[in-house]
């Protein structure tokens, strides 16, 4: 669900590394918001990351 409809940015995976250098799995989630946008003249709700919102790639309704 947490995937940007504009740029396709989603979750990233990697490792937590403790002080003793033991590794465990972790996930970084993208900052994605459900936003009402103008698409082809009509309003539509979509999931958009905040970097696309700030850069103006999406016109909010």
N, CA, C and O atoms as a Tripos MOL2 file, in Angstrom:
@<TRIPOS>MOLECULE
protein
  244   243    61     0     0
PROTEIN
NO_CHARGES

@<TRIPOS>ATOM
      1 N           0.8130   -1.1810    0.0000 N.3       1 UNK1
      2 CA          0.0000    0.0000    0.0000 C.3       1 UNK1
      3 C           0.8640    1.2550    0.0000 C.2       1 UNK1
      4 O           0.5430    2.2120   -0.7040 O.2       1 UNK1
      5 N           1.9310    1.2790    0.7560 N.am      2 UNK2
      6 CA          2.7300    2.4930    0.9160 C.3       2 UNK2
      7 C           3.6830    2.6770   -0.2550 C.2       2 UNK2
      8 O           4.8990    2.5610   -0.1060 O.2       2 UNK2
      9 N           3.1110    2.9680   -1.4320 N.am      3 UNK3
     10 CA          3.9120    3.2360   -2.6290 C.3       3 UNK3
     11 C           3.3850    4.5170   -3.2600 C.2       3 UNK3
     12 O           2.1760    4.6840   -3.4200 O.2       3 UNK3
     13 N           4.2820    5.4100   -3.6150 N.am      4 UNK4
     14 CA          3.8990    6.6820   -4.2230 C.3       4 UNK4
     15 C           3.3430    6.4350   -5.6200 C.2       4 UNK4
     16 O           3.9320    5.6950   -6.4080 O.2       4 UNK4
     17 N           2.1980    7.0610   -5.9260 N.am      5 UNK5
     18 CA          1.5700    6.8950   -7.2340 C.3       5 UNK5
     19 C           2.3140    7.6750   -8.3150 C.2       5 UNK5
     20 O           2.1320    7.3980   -9.5010 O.2       5 UNK5
     21 N           3.1450    8.6410   -7.9340 N.am      6 UNK6
     22 CA          3.8480    9.4800   -8.9030 C.3       6 UNK6
     23 C           5.2250    8.9020   -9.2410 C.2       6 UNK6
     24 O           5.5280    8.6510  -10.4070 O.2       6 UNK6
     25 N           6.0570    8.6920   -8.2160 N.am      7 UNK7
     26 CA          7.4380    8.2820   -8.4730 C.3       7 UNK7
     27 C           7.6980    6.8100   -8.1630 C.2       7 UNK7
     28 O           8.7560    6.2900   -8.5170 O.2       7 UNK7
     29 N           6.7570    6.1270   -7.5090 N.am      8 UNK8
     30 CA          6.9340    4.7050   -7.2200 C.3       8 UNK8
     31 C           7.7830    4.4140   -5.9980 C.2       8 UNK8
     32 O           8.1780    3.2690   -5.7770 O.2       8 UNK8
     33 N           8.0720    5.4420   -5.1970 N.am      9 UNK9
     34 CA          8.8860    5.2440   -3.9930 C.3       9 UNK9
     35 C           8.1190    4.3930   -2.9910 C.2       9 UNK9
     36 O           6.9380    4.6350   -2.7440 O.2       9 UNK9
     37 N           8.7860    3.3960   -2.4140 N.am     10 UNK10
     38 CA          8.1420    2.5140   -1.4460 C.3      10 UNK10
     39 C           9.0600    2.2260   -0.2760 C.2      10 UNK10
     40 O           9.9480    3.0190    0.0370 O.2      10 UNK10
     41 N           8.8470    1.0960    0.3650 N.am     11 UNK11
     42 CA          9.6410    0.7190    1.5310 C.3      11 UNK11
     43 C          11.0230    0.2430    1.0950 C.2      11 UNK11
     44 O          11.1880   -0.3500    0.0290 O.2      11 UNK11
     45 N          12.0300    0.5210    1.9610 N.am     12 UNK12
     46 CA         13.4010    0.0600    1.7320 C.3      12 UNK12
     47 C          13.7730   -0.8750    2.8680 C.2      12 UNK12
     48 O          13.3030   -0.7110    3.9940 O.2      12 UNK12
     49 N          14.6090   -1.8460    2.5770 N.am     13 UNK13
     50 CA         14.9760   -2.8450    3.5680 C.3      13 UNK13
     51 C          16.4740   -2.8160    3.8130 C.2      13 UNK13
     52 O          17.2600   -2.4880    2.9240 O.2      13 UNK13
     53 N          16.8560   -3.1670    5.0420 N.am     14 UNK14
     54 CA         18.2620   -3.1930    5.3980 C.3      14 UNK14
     55 C          18.4430   -3.8770    6.7340 C.2      14 UNK14
     56 O          17.6410   -4.7290    7.1160 O.2      14 UNK14
     57 N          19.4980   -3.5060    7.4490 N.am     15 UNK15
     58 CA         19.8190   -4.1410    8.7140 C.3      15 UNK15
     59 C          19.9410   -3.1220    9.8260 C.2      15 UNK15
     60 O          20.4720   -2.0290    9.6250 O.2      15 UNK15
     61 N          19.4360   -3.4910   11.0300 N.am     16 UNK16
     62 CA         19.8150   -2.8060   12.2490 C.3      16 UNK16
     63 C          21.1640   -3.3760   12.6590 C.2      16 UNK16
     64 O          21.3340   -4.5950   12.6810 O.2      16 UNK16
     65 N          22.1150   -2.5300   12.9800 N.am     17 UNK17
     66 CA         23.4190   -2.9980   13.4250 C.3      17 UNK17
     67 C          23.6370   -2.4840   14.8390 C.2      17 UNK17
     68 O          23.6940   -1.2750   15.0620 O.2      17 UNK17
     69 N          23.7590   -3.4010   15.7940 N.am     18 UNK18
     70 CA         23.9240   -3.0230   17.1880 C.3      18 UNK18
     71 C          25.3660   -2.6180   17.4690 C.2      18 UNK18
     72 O          26.2260   -2.7020   16.5920 O.2      18 UNK18
     73 N          25.6170   -2.1830   18.6820 N.am     19 UNK19
     74 CA         26.9700   -1.7800   19.0680 C.3      19 UNK19
     75 C          27.9400   -2.9650   18.9810 C.2      19 UNK19
     76 O          29.1120   -2.7860   18.6500 O.2      19 UNK19
     77 N          27.4470   -4.1850   19.2800 N.am     20 UNK20
     78 CA         28.2890   -5.3750   19.1790 C.3      20 UNK20
     79 C          28.3160   -5.9390   17.7570 C.2      20 UNK20
     80 O          28.8520   -7.0220   17.5220 O.2      20 UNK20
     81 N          27.7330   -5.1960   16.8120 N.am     21 UNK21
     82 CA         27.7410   -5.5000   15.3850 C.3      21 UNK21
     83 C          26.8710   -6.7100   15.0280 C.2      21 UNK21
     84 O          27.0830   -7.3300   13.9860 O.2      21 UNK21
     85 N          25.9010   -7.0510   15.8760 N.am     22 UNK22
     86 CA         24.9070   -8.0600   15.5080 C.3      22 UNK22
     87 C          23.8900   -7.3920   14.5910 C.2      22 UNK22
     88 O          23.5660   -6.2170   14.7680 O.2      22 UNK22
     89 N          23.3890   -8.1370   13.6150 N.am     23 UNK23
     90 CA         22.4840   -7.5660   12.6200 C.3      23 UNK23
     91 C          21.0970   -8.1910   12.7380 C.2      23 UNK23
     92 O          20.9590   -9.3960   12.9530 O.2      23 UNK23
     93 N          20.0860   -7.3620   12.5940 N.am     24 UNK24
     94 CA         18.7090   -7.8290   12.5040 C.3      24 UNK24
     95 C          18.0150   -7.0280   11.4070 C.2      24 UNK24
     96 O          18.4220   -5.9080   11.0980 O.2      24 UNK24
     97 N          16.9900   -7.5920   10.8300 N.am     25 UNK25
     98 CA         16.3180   -6.9510    9.6980 C.3      25 UNK25
     99 C          15.5170   -5.7350   10.1500 C.2      25 UNK25
    100 O          14.9920   -5.6940   11.2630 O.2      25 UNK25
    101 N          15.4360   -4.7530    9.2690 N.am     26 UNK26
    102 CA         14.6080   -3.5900    9.5310 C.3      26 UNK26
    103 C          14.0720   -3.0440    8.2250 C.2      26 UNK26
    104 O          14.4850   -3.4530    7.1400 O.2      26 UNK26
    105 N          13.1330   -2.0990    8.3540 N.am     27 UNK27
    106 CA         12.4780   -1.5350    7.1860 C.3      27 UNK27
    107 C          12.3680   -0.0250    7.3540 C.2      27 UNK27
    108 O          12.0280    0.4590    8.4340 O.2      27 UNK27
    109 N          12.6540    0.7180    6.2900 N.am     28 UNK28
    110 CA         12.4250    2.1550    6.2510 C.3      28 UNK28
    111 C          11.1840    2.3900    5.4260 C.2      28 UNK28
    112 O          11.1180    1.9820    4.2670 O.2      28 UNK28
    113 N          10.1870    3.0530    6.0190 N.am     29 UNK29
    114 CA          8.9530    3.3440    5.2880 C.3      29 UNK29
    115 C           9.0130    4.7600    4.7350 C.2      29 UNK29
    116 O           9.4800    5.6790    5.4080 O.2      29 UNK29
    117 N           8.5390    4.9300    3.5100 N.am     30 UNK30
    118 CA          8.4980    6.2470    2.8960 C.3      30 UNK30
    119 C           7.3890    7.0720    3.5300 C.2      30 UNK30
    120 O           6.3990    6.5240    4.0130 O.2      30 UNK30
    121 N           7.5550    8.3810    3.5270 N.am     31 UNK31
    122 CA          6.5650    9.2970    4.0950 C.3      31 UNK31
    123 C           5.4980    9.5380    3.0390 C.2      31 UNK31
    124 O           5.6220   10.4380    2.2080 O.2      31 UNK31
    125 N           4.4380    8.7180    3.0810 N.am     32 UNK32
    126 CA          3.4040    8.7260    2.0490 C.3      32 UNK32
    127 C           2.0810    9.1500    2.6600 C.2      32 UNK32
    128 O           1.6840    8.6510    3.7130 O.2      32 UNK32
    129 N           1.3970   10.0780    1.9910 N.am     33 UNK33
    130 CA          0.1290   10.6240    2.4560 C.3      33 UNK33
    131 C          -0.9670   10.3170    1.4370 C.2      33 UNK33
    132 O          -0.7080   10.2040    0.2390 O.2      33 UNK33
    133 N          -2.2100   10.1830    1.9440 N.am     34 UNK34
    134 CA         -3.3640   10.0360    1.0580 C.3      34 UNK34
    135 C          -3.8850   11.4360    0.7850 C.2      34 UNK34
    136 O          -4.3210   12.1290    1.7040 O.2      34 UNK34
    137 N          -3.8420   11.8560   -0.4840 N.am     35 UNK35
    138 CA         -4.1040   13.2350   -0.8540 C.3      35 UNK35
    139 C          -5.1570   13.2640   -1.9520 C.2      35 UNK35
    140 O          -5.1900   12.3950   -2.8230 O.2      35 UNK35
    141 N          -6.0260   14.2860   -1.8970 N.am     36 UNK36
    142 CA         -6.9740   14.5250   -2.9820 C.3      36 UNK36
    143 C          -6.2890   15.4050   -4.0200 C.2      36 UNK36
    144 O          -5.8630   16.5210   -3.7200 O.2      36 UNK36
    145 N          -6.1880   14.8890   -5.2480 N.am     37 UNK37
    146 CA         -5.4730   15.5840   -6.3200 C.3      37 UNK37
    147 C          -6.3910   15.8010   -7.5010 C.2      37 UNK37
    148 O          -7.4110   15.1270   -7.6450 O.2      37 UNK37
    149 N          -6.0180   16.7530   -8.3500 N.am     38 UNK38
    150 CA         -6.7360   16.9710   -9.5970 C.3      38 UNK38
    151 C          -6.0860   16.1180  -10.6780 C.2      38 UNK38
    152 O          -4.9040   16.2760  -10.9840 O.2      38 UNK38
    153 N          -6.8820   15.2020  -11.2580 N.am     39 UNK39
    154 CA         -6.4020   14.3380  -12.3360 C.3      39 UNK39
    155 C          -7.3940   14.4500  -13.4820 C.2      39 UNK39
    156 O          -8.5600   14.0840  -13.3340 O.2      39 UNK39
    157 N          -6.9390   14.9540  -14.6220 N.am     40 UNK40
    158 CA         -7.7770   15.1280  -15.8100 C.3      40 UNK40
    159 C          -9.0400   15.9450  -15.5060 C.2      40 UNK40
    160 O         -10.1190   15.6400  -16.0140 O.2      40 UNK40
    161 N          -8.8990   16.9740  -14.6830 N.am     41 UNK41
    162 CA        -10.0150   17.8540  -14.3820 C.3      41 UNK41
    163 C         -10.9340   17.3970  -13.2620 C.2      41 UNK41
    164 O         -11.8050   18.1570  -12.8390 O.2      41 UNK41
    165 N         -10.7640   16.1790  -12.7730 N.am     42 UNK42
    166 CA        -11.6080   15.6810  -11.6860 C.3      42 UNK42
    167 C         -10.7510   15.3890  -10.4660 C.2      42 UNK42
    168 O          -9.5410   15.1910  -10.5740 O.2      42 UNK42
    169 N         -11.3930   15.3660   -9.3020 N.am     43 UNK43
    170 CA        -10.6750   15.0940   -8.0650 C.3      43 UNK43
    171 C         -10.5610   13.5960   -7.8440 C.2      43 UNK43
    172 O         -11.5150   12.8500   -8.0650 O.2      43 UNK43
    173 N          -9.3830   13.1620   -7.4050 N.am     44 UNK44
    174 CA         -9.1290   11.7460   -7.1790 C.3      44 UNK44
    175 C          -8.1890   11.6060   -5.9940 C.2      44 UNK44
    176 O          -7.2260   12.3630   -5.8660 O.2      44 UNK44
    177 N          -8.4710   10.6230   -5.1130 N.am     45 UNK45
    178 CA         -7.6000   10.3790   -3.9740 C.3      45 UNK45
    179 C          -6.5000    9.4130   -4.3850 C.2      45 UNK45
    180 O          -6.7540    8.3970   -5.0310 O.2      45 UNK45
    181 N          -5.2720    9.7490   -3.9990 N.am     46 UNK46
    182 CA         -4.1410    8.8890   -4.3220 C.3      46 UNK46
    183 C          -3.0880    9.0000   -3.2350 C.2      46 UNK46
    184 O          -3.0790    9.9560   -2.4600 O.2      46 UNK46
    185 N          -2.2010    8.0150   -3.1840 N.am     47 UNK47
    186 CA         -1.1030    8.0020   -2.2280 C.3      47 UNK47
    187 C           0.1140    8.6400   -2.8810 C.2      47 UNK47
    188 O           0.5750    8.1930   -3.9320 O.2      47 UNK47
    189 N           0.6360    9.7010   -2.2410 N.am     48 UNK48
    190 CA          1.7470   10.4680   -2.8080 C.3      48 UNK48
    191 C           2.7760   10.7050   -1.7130 C.2      48 UNK48
    192 O           2.4130   11.0040   -0.5760 O.2      48 UNK48
    193 N           4.0680   10.5730   -2.0490 N.am     49 UNK49
    194 CA          5.1150   10.8430   -1.0710 C.3      49 UNK49
    195 C           5.2740   12.3510   -0.9010 C.2      49 UNK49
    196 O           4.9310   13.1280   -1.7930 O.2      49 UNK49
    197 N           5.7940   12.7510    0.2470 N.am     50 UNK50
    198 CA          5.8870   14.1690    0.5680 C.3      50 UNK50
    199 C           6.9080   14.8970   -0.3120 C.2      50 UNK50
    200 O           6.7830   16.1050   -0.5110 O.2      50 UNK50
    201 N           7.9030   14.2000   -0.8370 N.am     51 UNK51
    202 CA          8.8560   14.8730   -1.7260 C.3      51 UNK51
    203 C           8.1980   15.2630   -3.0460 C.2      51 UNK51
    204 O           8.5410   16.2940   -3.6230 O.2      51 UNK51
    205 N           7.2490   14.4460   -3.5380 N.am     52 UNK52
    206 CA          6.4980   14.8130   -4.7480 C.3      52 UNK52
    207 C           5.5330   15.9610   -4.4560 C.2      52 UNK52
    208 O           5.3140   16.8150   -5.3150 O.2      52 UNK52
    209 N           4.9550   15.9890   -3.2550 N.am     53 UNK53
    210 CA          4.0640   17.0960   -2.8830 C.3      53 UNK53
    211 C           4.8290   18.4110   -2.8100 C.2      53 UNK53
    212 O           4.3550   19.4330   -3.3060 O.2      53 UNK53
    213 N           6.0190   18.3930   -2.1890 N.am     54 UNK54
    214 CA          6.7970   19.6170   -2.0270 C.3      54 UNK54
    215 C           7.3400   20.1240   -3.3540 C.2      54 UNK54
    216 O           7.4350   21.3350   -3.5560 O.2      54 UNK54
    217 N           7.7020   19.2180   -4.2660 N.am     55 UNK55
    218 CA          8.3070   19.6330   -5.5250 C.3      55 UNK55
    219 C           7.2670   20.1200   -6.5310 C.2      55 UNK55
    220 O           7.6240   20.6440   -7.5860 O.2      55 UNK55
    221 N           5.9770   19.9500   -6.2120 N.am     56 UNK56
    222 CA          4.9270   20.4490   -7.0980 C.3      56 UNK56
    223 C           4.5720   19.5150   -8.2300 C.2      56 UNK56
    224 O           3.9810   19.9580   -9.2150 O.2      56 UNK56
    225 N           4.9040   18.2400   -8.1340 N.am     57 UNK57
    226 CA          4.5500   17.2800   -9.1680 C.3      57 UNK57
    227 C           3.0660   16.9220   -9.1410 C.2      57 UNK57
    228 O           2.5420   16.3190  -10.0770 O.2      57 UNK57
    229 N           2.3890   17.3090   -8.0340 N.am     58 UNK58
    230 CA          0.9720   16.9890   -7.8440 C.3      58 UNK58
    231 C           0.2310   18.2890   -7.5750 C.2      58 UNK58
    232 O           0.6950   19.1250   -6.8000 O.2      58 UNK58
    233 N          -0.9340   18.4620   -8.2240 N.am     59 UNK59
    234 CA         -1.7840   19.6140   -7.9430 C.3      59 UNK59
    235 C          -2.9000   19.1630   -7.0190 C.2      59 UNK59
    236 O          -3.7410   18.3460   -7.3930 O.2      59 UNK59
    237 N          -2.9010   19.7070   -5.8020 N.am     60 UNK60
    238 CA         -3.9090   19.3210   -4.8210 C.3      60 UNK60
    239 C          -5.2450   19.9710   -5.1360 C.2      60 UNK60
    240 O          -5.3100   21.0800   -5.6660 O.2      60 UNK60
    241 N          -6.3130   19.2490   -4.7940 N.am     61 UNK61
    242 CA         -7.6580   19.7710   -5.0470 C.3      61 UNK61
    243 C          -8.1490   20.5820   -3.8690 C.2      61 UNK61
    244 O          -9.2650   21.1020   -3.9000 O.2      61 UNK61
@<TRIPOS>BOND
     1     1     2 1
     2     2     3 1
     3     3     4 2
     4     3     5 am
     5     5     6 1
     6     6     7 1
     7     7     8 2
     8     7     9 am
     9     9    10 1
    10    10    11 1
    11    11    12 2
    12    11    13 am
    13    13    14 1
    14    14    15 1
    15    15    16 2
    16    15    17 am
    17    17    18 1
    18    18    19 1
    19    19    20 2
    20    19    21 am
    21    21    22 1
    22    22    23 1
    23    23    24 2
    24    23    25 am
    25    25    26 1
    26    26    27 1
    27    27    28 2
    28    27    29 am
    29    29    30 1
    30    30    31 1
    31    31    32 2
    32    31    33 am
    33    33    34 1
    34    34    35 1
    35    35    36 2
    36    35    37 am
    37    37    38 1
    38    38    39 1
    39    39    40 2
    40    39    41 am
    41    41    42 1
    42    42    43 1
    43    43    44 2
    44    43    45 am
    45    45    46 1
    46    46    47 1
    47    47    48 2
    48    47    49 am
    49    49    50 1
    50    50    51 1
    51    51    52 2
    52    51    53 am
    53    53    54 1
    54    54    55 1
    55    55    56 2
    56    55    57 am
    57    57    58 1
    58    58    59 1
    59    59    60 2
    60    59    61 am
    61    61    62 1
    62    62    63 1
    63    63    64 2
    64    63    65 am
    65    65    66 1
    66    66    67 1
    67    67    68 2
    68    67    69 am
    69    69    70 1
    70    70    71 1
    71    71    72 2
    72    71    73 am
    73    73    74 1
    74    74    75 1
    75    75    76 2
    76    75    77 am
    77    77    78 1
    78    78    79 1
    79    79    80 2
    80    79    81 am
    81    81    82 1
    82    82    83 1
    83    83    84 2
    84    83    85 am
    85    85    86 1
    86    86    87 1
    87    87    88 2
    88    87    89 am
    89    89    90 1
    90    90    91 1
    91    91    92 2
    92    91    93 am
    93    93    94 1
    94    94    95 1
    95    95    96 2
    96    95    97 am
    97    97    98 1
    98    98    99 1
    99    99   100 2
   100    99   101 am
   101   101   102 1
   102   102   103 1
   103   103   104 2
   104   103   105 am
   105   105   106 1
   106   106   107 1
   107   107   108 2
   108   107   109 am
   109   109   110 1
   110   110   111 1
   111   111   112 2
   112   111   113 am
   113   113   114 1
   114   114   115 1
   115   115   116 2
   116   115   117 am
   117   117   118 1
   118   118   119 1
   119   119   120 2
   120   119   121 am
   121   121   122 1
   122   122   123 1
   123   123   124 2
   124   123   125 am
   125   125   126 1
   126   126   127 1
   127   127   128 2
   128   127   129 am
   129   129   130 1
   130   130   131 1
   131   131   132 2
   132   131   133 am
   133   133   134 1
   134   134   135 1
   135   135   136 2
   136   135   137 am
   137   137   138 1
   138   138   139 1
   139   139   140 2
   140   139   141 am
   141   141   142 1
   142   142   143 1
   143   143   144 2
   144   143   145 am
   145   145   146 1
   146   146   147 1
   147   147   148 2
   148   147   149 am
   149   149   150 1
   150   150   151 1
   151   151   152 2
   152   151   153 am
   153   153   154 1
   154   154   155 1
   155   155   156 2
   156   155   157 am
   157   157   158 1
   158   158   159 1
   159   159   160 2
   160   159   161 am
   161   161   162 1
   162   162   163 1
   163   163   164 2
   164   163   165 am
   165   165   166 1
   166   166   167 1
   167   167   168 2
   168   167   169 am
   169   169   170 1
   170   170   171 1
   171   171   172 2
   172   171   173 am
   173   173   174 1
   174   174   175 1
   175   175   176 2
   176   175   177 am
   177   177   178 1
   178   178   179 1
   179   179   180 2
   180   179   181 am
   181   181   182 1
   182   182   183 1
   183   183   184 2
   184   183   185 am
   185   185   186 1
   186   186   187 1
   187   187   188 2
   188   187   189 am
   189   189   190 1
   190   190   191 1
   191   191   192 2
   192   191   193 am
   193   193   194 1
   194   194   195 1
   195   195   196 2
   196   195   197 am
   197   197   198 1
   198   198   199 1
   199   199   200 2
   200   199   201 am
   201   201   202 1
   202   202   203 1
   203   203   204 2
   204   203   205 am
   205   205   206 1
   206   206   207 1
   207   207   208 2
   208   207   209 am
   209   209   210 1
   210   210   211 1
   211   211   212 2
   212   211   213 am
   213   213   214 1
   214   214   215 1
   215   215   216 2
   216   215   217 am
   217   217   218 1
   218   218   219 1
   219   219   220 2
   220   219   221 am
   221   221   222 1
   222   222   223 1
   223   223   224 2
   224   223   225 am
   225   225   226 1
   226   226   227 1
   227   227   228 2
   228   227   229 am
   229   229   230 1
   230   230   231 1
   231   231   232 2
   232   231   233 am
   233   233   234 1
   234   234   235 1
   235   235   236 2
   236   235   237 am
   237   237   238 1
   238   238   239 1
   239   239   240 2
   240   239   241 am
   241   241   242 1
   242   242   243 1
   243   243   244 2
@<TRIPOS>SUBSTRUCTURE
     1 UNK1         2 RESIDUE 1 A UNK
     2 UNK2         6 RESIDUE 1 A UNK
     3 UNK3        10 RESIDUE 1 A UNK
     4 UNK4        14 RESIDUE 1 A UNK
     5 UNK5        18 RESIDUE 1 A UNK
     6 UNK6        22 RESIDUE 1 A UNK
     7 UNK7        26 RESIDUE 1 A UNK
     8 UNK8        30 RESIDUE 1 A UNK
     9 UNK9        34 RESIDUE 1 A UNK
    10 UNK10       38 RESIDUE 1 A UNK
    11 UNK11       42 RESIDUE 1 A UNK
    12 UNK12       46 RESIDUE 1 A UNK
    13 UNK13       50 RESIDUE 1 A UNK
    14 UNK14       54 RESIDUE 1 A UNK
    15 UNK15       58 RESIDUE 1 A UNK
    16 UNK16       62 RESIDUE 1 A UNK
    17 UNK17       66 RESIDUE 1 A UNK
    18 UNK18       70 RESIDUE 1 A UNK
    19 UNK19       74 RESIDUE 1 A UNK
    20 UNK20       78 RESIDUE 1 A UNK
    21 UNK21       82 RESIDUE 1 A UNK
    22 UNK22       86 RESIDUE 1 A UNK
    23 UNK23       90 RESIDUE 1 A UNK
    24 UNK24       94 RESIDUE 1 A UNK
    25 UNK25       98 RESIDUE 1 A UNK
    26 UNK26      102 RESIDUE 1 A UNK
    27 UNK27      106 RESIDUE 1 A UNK
    28 UNK28      110 RESIDUE 1 A UNK
    29 UNK29      114 RESIDUE 1 A UNK
    30 UNK30      118 RESIDUE 1 A UNK
    31 UNK31      122 RESIDUE 1 A UNK
    32 UNK32      126 RESIDUE 1 A UNK
    33 UNK33      130 RESIDUE 1 A UNK
    34 UNK34      134 RESIDUE 1 A UNK
    35 UNK35      138 RESIDUE 1 A UNK
    36 UNK36      142 RESIDUE 1 A UNK
    37 UNK37      146 RESIDUE 1 A UNK
    38 UNK38      150 RESIDUE 1 A UNK
    39 UNK39      154 RESIDUE 1 A UNK
    40 UNK40      158 RESIDUE 1 A UNK
    41 UNK41      162 RESIDUE 1 A UNK
    42 UNK42      166 RESIDUE 1 A UNK
    43 UNK43      170 RESIDUE 1 A UNK
    44 UNK44      174 RESIDUE 1 A UNK
    45 UNK45      178 RESIDUE 1 A UNK
    46 UNK46      182 RESIDUE 1 A UNK
    47 UNK47      186 RESIDUE 1 A UNK
    48 UNK48      190 RESIDUE 1 A UNK
    49 UNK49      194 RESIDUE 1 A UNK
    50 UNK50      198 RESIDUE 1 A UNK
    51 UNK51      202 RESIDUE 1 A UNK
    52 UNK52      206 RESIDUE 1 A UNK
    53 UNK53      210 RESIDUE 1 A UNK
    54 UNK54      214 RESIDUE 1 A UNK
    55 UNK55      218 RESIDUE 1 A UNK
    56 UNK56      222 RESIDUE 1 A UNK
    57 UNK57      226 RESIDUE 1 A UNK
    58 UNK58      230 RESIDUE 1 A UNK
    59 UNK59      234 RESIDUE 1 A UNK
    60 UNK60      238 RESIDUE 1 A UNK
    61 UNK61      242 RESIDUE 1 A UNK
